[in-house]
Amino acid sequence: MPFDLRSSLLATLAATATASAWAAPDARLLSAARAAEPALIQSLKEMVAIESGTMDAPGLARMADYAEGRLKALGLQVERRKASANNGDVLVGRLSGSGKRKLMLIAHLDTIYWPGTLSSQPIKQDGNRLYGPGIADAKGGVAVILHALAILREAGWQDYAQLTVLFNGDEESGSGGSGEAIATLADEHDVVLSYEPTAAKEFAKTEGVLLAAAGATLLTMDVKGRASHAGAAPQLGRNALVELAW
Ligand SMILES: [Zn+2]
């Protein structure tokens, strides 16, 4: 799925600046978002050029270096944590403002693409659409966060007590090394916005903030059967596999 630049950036500005699901665009922010388009495209190209397939430690380190530099350039205090499992550091950037609410923006730096994919699927621009490995999932989201923060900073917006940006590097392999850090930090915030891709406008029929999405989890089930004599008392037995299937 290609990345739709304009609607994503505008949705972020509306959601971040008001902490509500949707609001009419602020004229000043709207024109700043339009003016930011070339810079956002440039950021996307730079990020897609850094291959960061999940579990690819060297690629993920380069991607984290890039994102860390960008967050610092925006004035955030950045903490870089080793993931507790998997590969890919967890970046936590923080800004303190003068408002009351605590906001958190999250996105992941890893992609589903193996190193070398760029050679067969290079970055391609076609009108207002960009194509490249990981561009919609979720480097587009990372770019939107970076440029939304730049626009809001330029506008002097500080109506938050705390603004936290978290980037993890193992979402595509289950967030096993970052999930707990994300959940703990999210609990400390009033609003958490995730920059996963949403359906293209043609399918979603609207532009806005998605309030829920499908997810996946891993769990281990321990199912025990009950032994019984197959001839004398089969009705007392329980087959663990059959019980699990039910
Ligand atoms: Zn994703």
Residues whose N, C-alpha, C, O or C-beta is under 5 A from the ligand:
A	BS01	ZN	D137 A138 E196
